[in-house]
């Protein structure tokens, strides 16, 4: 029972973090429930993938999924996609790794500094790559759709 409760609170907390970030960033009120859902959904994917892969891969898969859903939400609800991107990605920003990098650097522990610096950069890259691939896939699909319409006429 405890094993089910812990992930439940993590997922609810992720939704709360996403919507809190959205409120701080002054997202439109009618987007808040969608951002909460997106944050909880992407964090569920993160937790599921984290159980069998590294943190970097889990962040990449979660951000790719969140990006695709954010793109769909932006089109369905006629809102800018960044309204959904930014609050959701707050969940994955490697703040602890950044802190540990600085901490170990200040304490002259270079091995730990390099480890956490590498982890920080890989996680940041995974976030960026998830967004890039999502946007690229949608652009490819859009161009294929327009080419297909051109041939049909």
HUFENJO-V489668 format. One record per residue. N is the residue number from 1. RES is the residue in three letters. PHI is phi in radians with two decimals (NA if undefined). OMEGA is omega in whole degrees, 0 to 359 (999 if undefined). Layout:
n->N res->RES phi->PHI omega->OMEGA
n->N res->RES phi->PHI omega->OMEGA
This chain:
n->1 res->UNK phi->NA omega->180
n->2 res->UNK phi->-1.08 omega->181
n->3 res->UNK phi->-1.13 omega->178
n->4 res->UNK phi->-1.47 omega->183
n->5 res->UNK phi->-1.24 omega->182
n->6 res->UNK phi->-1.01 omega->178
n->7 res->UNK phi->-1.10 omega->179
n->8 res->UNK phi->-1.04 omega->180
n->9 res->UNK phi->-1.18 omega->177
n->10 res->UNK phi->-1.12 omega->181
n->11 res->UNK phi->-1.18 omega->177
n->12 res->UNK phi->-1.12 omega->177
n->13 res->UNK phi->-1.11 omega->178
n->14 res->UNK phi->-1.12 omega->176
n->15 res->UNK phi->-1.08 omega->179
n->16 res->UNK phi->-1.16 omega->177
n->17 res->UNK phi->-1.08 omega->181
n->18 res->UNK phi->-1.09 omega->182
n->19 res->UNK phi->-1.23 omega->176
n->20 res->UNK phi->-1.13 omega->176
n->21 res->UNK phi->-1.07 omega->179
n->22 res->UNK phi->-1.12 omega->179
n->23 res->UNK phi->-1.15 omega->179
n->24 res->UNK phi->-1.08 omega->180
n->25 res->UNK phi->-1.48 omega->176
n->26 res->UNK phi->1.04 omega->174
n->27 res->UNK phi->-1.21 omega->179
n->28 res->UNK phi->-1.02 omega->182
n->29 res->UNK phi->-1.01 omega->183
n->30 res->UNK phi->-1.28 omega->177
n->31 res->UNK phi->-1.75 omega->189
n->32 res->UNK phi->-1.11 omega->180
n->33 res->UNK phi->-1.17 omega->178
n->34 res->UNK phi->-1.21 omega->178
n->35 res->UNK phi->-1.16 omega->177
n->36 res->UNK phi->-1.04 omega->179
n->37 res->UNK phi->-1.08 omega->180
n->38 res->UNK phi->-1.11 omega->178
n->39 res->UNK phi->-1.08 omega->180
n->40 res->UNK phi->-1.16 omega->180
n->41 res->UNK phi->-1.13 omega->182
n->42 res->UNK phi->-1.17 omega->179
n->43 res->UNK phi->-1.27 omega->174
n->44 res->UNK phi->-1.08 omega->178
n->45 res->UNK phi->-1.09 omega->178
n->46 res->UNK phi->-1.03 omega->181
n->47 res->UNK phi->-1.12 omega->179
n->48 res->UNK phi->-1.14 omega->181
n->49 res->UNK phi->-1.33 omega->179
n->50 res->UNK phi->-1.13 omega->182
n->51 res->UNK phi->-1.22 omega->181
n->52 res->UNK phi->-2.28 omega->179
n->53 res->UNK phi->-2.56 omega->182
n->54 res->UNK phi->-1.35 omega->180
n->55 res->UNK phi->-1.11 omega->181
n->56 res->UNK phi->-1.14 omega->178
n->57 res->UNK phi->-1.15 omega->179
n->58 res->UNK phi->-1.12 omega->178
n->59 res->UNK phi->-1.12 omega->179
n->60 res->UNK phi->-1.05 omega->182
n->61 res->UNK phi->-1.12 omega->179
n->62 res->UNK phi->-1.13 omega->181
n->63 res->UNK phi->-1.23 omega->175
n->64 res->UNK phi->-1.10 omega->178
n->65 res->UNK phi->-1.09 omega->180
n->66 res->UNK phi->-1.08 omega->180
n->67 res->UNK phi->-1.13 omega->179
n->68 res->UNK phi->-1.13 omega->179
n->69 res->UNK phi->-1.17 omega->178
n->70 res->UNK phi->-1.08 omega->177
n->71 res->UNK phi->-1.09 omega->179
n->72 res->UNK phi->-1.12 omega->178
n->73 res->UNK phi->-1.04 omega->181
n->74 res->UNK phi->-1.05 omega->180
n->75 res->UNK phi->-1.32 omega->181
n->76 res->UNK phi->-1.13 omega->186
n->77 res->UNK phi->-1.76 omega->177
n->78 res->UNK phi->0.90 omega->178
n->79 res->UNK phi->-2.31 omega->176
n->80 res->UNK phi->-1.12 omega->183
n->81 res->UNK phi->-1.16 omega->181
n->82 res->UNK phi->-1.14 omega->175
n->83 res->UNK phi->-1.04 omega->181
n->84 res->UNK phi->-1.62 omega->182
n->85 res->UNK phi->-1.10 omega->194
n->86 res->UNK phi->-1.05 omega->181
n->87 res->UNK phi->-1.12 omega->181
n->88 res->UNK phi->-1.22 omega->183
n->89 res->UNK phi->-1.34 omega->172
n->90 res->UNK phi->-1.00 omega->182
n->91 res->UNK phi->-1.12 omega->190
n->92 res->UNK phi->-1.92 omega->179
n->93 res->UNK phi->-1.07 omega->187
n->94 res->UNK phi->-1.40 omega->183
n->95 res->UNK phi->-1.08 omega->180
n->96 res->UNK phi->-1.13 omega->179
n->97 res->UNK phi->-1.17 omega->177
n->98 res->UNK phi->-1.11 omega->179
n->99 res->UNK phi->-1.06 omega->181
n->100 res->UNK phi->-1.13 omega->176
n->101 res->UNK phi->-1.04 omega->180
n->102 res->UNK phi->-1.13 omega->181
n->103 res->UNK phi->-1.06 omega->182
n->104 res->UNK phi->-1.23 omega->176
n->105 res->UNK phi->-1.14 omega->179
n->106 res->UNK phi->-1.10 omega->180
n->107 res->UNK phi->-1.51 omega->175
n->108 res->UNK phi->1.02 omega->176
n->109 res->UNK phi->-1.83 omega->191
n->110 res->UNK phi->-1.17 omega->178
n->111 res->UNK phi->-1.08 omega->179
n->112 res->UNK phi->-1.17 omega->177
n->113 res->UNK phi->-1.02 omega->181
n->114 res->UNK phi->-1.15 omega->178
n->115 res->UNK phi->-1.06 omega->183
n->116 res->UNK phi->-1.27 omega->175
n->117 res->UNK phi->-1.12 omega->178
n->118 res->UNK phi->-1.08 omega->179
n->119 res->UNK phi->-1.06 omega->179
n->120 res->UNK phi->-1.04 omega->182
n->121 res->UNK phi->-1.16 omega->179
n->122 res->UNK phi->-1.17 omega->178
n->123 res->UNK phi->-1.16 omega->177
n->124 res->UNK phi->-1.07 omega->177
n->125 res->UNK phi->-1.13 omega->179
n->126 res->UNK phi->-1.13 omega->177
n->127 res->UNK phi->-1.09 omega->181
n->128 res->UNK phi->-1.10 omega->181
n->129 res->UNK phi->-1.16 omega->177
n->130 res->UNK phi->-1.06 omega->178
n->131 res->UNK phi->-1.17 omega->182
n->132 res->UNK phi->-1.06 omega->181
n->133 res->UNK phi->-1.13 omega->178
n->134 res->UNK phi->-1.05 omega->180
n->135 res->UNK phi->-1.11 omega->180
n->136 res->UNK phi->-1.14 omega->178
n->137 res->UNK phi->-1.05 omega->180
n->138 res->UNK phi->-1.17 omega->177
n->139 res->UNK phi->-1.15 omega->178
n->140 res->UNK phi->-1.10 omega->179
n->141 res->UNK phi->-1.09 omega->179
n->142 res->UNK phi->-1.13 omega->180
n->143 res->UNK phi->-1.22 omega->176
n->144 res->UNK phi->-1.13 omega->179
n->145 res->UNK phi->-1.14 omega->180
n->146 res->UNK phi->-1.22 omega->177
n->147 res->UNK phi->-1.18 omega->179
n->148 res->UNK phi->-1.16 omega->177
n->149 res->UNK phi->-1.13 omega->180
n->150 res->UNK phi->-1.14 omega->179
n->151 res->UNK phi->-1.29 omega->182
n->152 res->UNK phi->-1.26 omega->183
n->153 res->UNK phi->-1.43 omega->999
